[in-house]
């Protein structure tokens, strides 16, 4: 039986998340093994073993913790492959990094008697080399069997993160919140950039013009909760401006504006907006007015 090192961790999946987490764990003093299907350049001090998906990594018997750092739809097939190969046993802790799925994604490994769970850093990873610093101070959702949760919490703390436990059934709605906070924030900024372009600015100038506004908003959010940081025509009850916006937008953009406007109205009501003003704003957002013009270049 292969001897396991308590500070050895194996990661399967050398994508941005896998490489970034591996670098952070290496800096925290762990011995890291990284495995993928294809050869690729990875930053030092990491090394990569390569093999097809039908065989387990050669080091898997030496690592008590195995992290599946693959995309969500690849977790179950990978777990099934590991189960078929009988590479995982009761000494292992197996974690995946999905925000939306829980231990059920590792169901094929239940028979191995390994501890199964998930660890999801609540942070965006774009450049793996920056991950060790980006994870410091971030929160991390931990879920699964007791031994897996304990291990996930310890890993999070060792990386400078703040772990919190989450129920398996709550993973999907938790992750949806994370998508709104990160991914859809980027999408909304892209929409804003496009609208300024239609107003006559270049893409570069549009984003340069918007950045101070975005940075000011983030500064407000570092000091206040979203409800307290909200500004704009909805919270002011400025129904005339809301109407002008809706008239100027395409049907699709107007639908998005209305949906976000209704969410803004809910926040405004929590701020203390009176019932009459709230009703007027709700009516303005509900009015289905077609666009009266389309700026040049729009389709």
Order of alpha helices (4+ residues) and beta strands (2+ residues): beta-alpha-beta-beta-beta-alpha-beta-beta-alpha-beta-alpha-beta-alpha-alpha-alpha-alpha-alpha-alpha-alpha-alpha
